[in-house]
Each structure stands twice: as C-alpha cells, then as structure tokens.
C-alpha cells in the first residue's frame, strides 16, 4: 500500500508557541489530505480536509485561525498549531488520498501520527 | 449527518477463538462504503476490510470477514482463529463516495494467550 509519513512523531512545546506538523505522501500524489485529532482512548475526529492548491475545509467547531493547514504540493500538507495551550495536547493523525474517478473509491492512507504535548 | 455506533467498548477472547465486533450506522444514502480499521498500540491506522454498499456479497480478507446487513444498517466484523497480533482498537467507519470518513467510538479487543 501507499506510504504516508508524519514529522515529528513527538513534540513537546511551551504554552504560547506554535508547532508545525508535516504530512507527506511518499510514493503517490495526494490530491486530498485529511487531519484528525485523537484524544486518549477515543476515536478519530476529523478536523479539516485540504485539497492541493486550495483552502482547507474545516469541520464545525474547529478554529481555522488556531489550526492552520497548508497543502501547497501534491505530496505535502502541514498543520500548524498556533499559540498552543495545554488543551491542544493530543495525538494528531493525517491521511492522504489520490484523485480517482467520480464513481470509484479513493482509499485513505494514514500517517503514523504525531503526539503533541503542550506544557 | 451519518452516525456510526459501536456498542462494545471492550472485548476479550482466547487465542485461536472466533470473535465478532458489532457496528451499526445511520444514513439515508444508498451508495456508500463501510470499513473496519485496526489501531494497534503503535497507533498506526490499518485498513482491515472494506465493503461497498451496492455489493450483496460480504467482504472477506483471510481471517477477517464481515456480515453486512444493509436493511438493518449493520456491519459486524468476524475475526477467526484470533492471534495475539489482533490485539488492538477496532474502528468501524462510514463514507459516502469520496467524502469524509465517519468513525465509530471503537472497540478495544484483547486476545488472551
């Protein structure tokens, strides 16, 4: 299957700083990337969907000025948590899919996740 | 909006036995996909099996099979000959064609040696 990487795998930062997480599709062109947040022992909650070259679509309740998403190329999307606070501590997962036809299914390939701890 | 319900927060089974995880969903759509994902302790999401709603035949992948009941909106996962490596969180998920995935709350499965 296709490979998606995330960097860093773990990050610890001080409250008030910004943190950038990268999501890369290593062996395919990802026209769409998704960012999820997962709290301990809970399910994945979709934060936003980004298409290459256009603005991300955020889910209801997700602050777009807090969680900046950029999808500047077909292999890279970034999530920047601005002015991070302890409540932003979580596990962030990205996934990527490639363009298919309107009637075919495009599998989402998941990255290994990034654990963010804000002190 | 679509919802996915997993009513079993935790399950455990002896190694080599068979276990079935339950999932129900709610949708007014006719064309959609259903998935079971596995999240082991590494937290890497792994696709276990996929079912297209328009297919009546239940999907099978080696030891993993589903029982898809479209009218009842039920989508259970059966794991046969369970192995220690099957220990993980299992998430049921729903997707309209090429739209976002909606995940259930998950079932923590433990395989007992």
HADDOCK unambig.tbl for C-alpha pairs under 7 A between the chains (distance, minus, plus):
assign (segid A and resid 42 and name CA) (segid B and resid 105 and name CA) 6.44 0.50 0.50
assign (segid A and resid 43 and name CA) (segid B and resid 103 and name CA) 6.77 0.50 0.50
assign (segid A and resid 43 and name CA) (segid B and resid 104 and name CA) 6.77 0.50 0.50
assign (segid A and resid 43 and name CA) (segid B and resid 105 and name CA) 5.08 0.50 0.50
assign (segid A and resid 43 and name CA) (segid B and resid 106 and name CA) 6.32 0.50 0.50
assign (segid A and resid 44 and name CA) (segid B and resid 103 and name CA) 6.61 0.50 0.50
assign (segid A and resid 105 and name CA) (segid B and resid 97 and name CA) 6.44 0.50 0.50
assign (segid A and resid 105 and name CA) (segid B and resid 98 and name CA) 6.10 0.50 0.50
assign (segid A and resid 106 and name CA) (segid B and resid 98 and name CA) 6.17 0.50 0.50
assign (segid A and resid 110 and name CA) (segid B and resid 45 and name CA) 6.02 0.50 0.50
assign (segid A and resid 111 and name CA) (segid B and resid 44 and name CA) 6.91 0.50 0.50
assign (segid A and resid 112 and name CA) (segid B and resid 43 and name CA) 6.72 0.50 0.50
assign (segid A and resid 112 and name CA) (segid B and resid 44 and name CA) 4.79 0.50 0.50
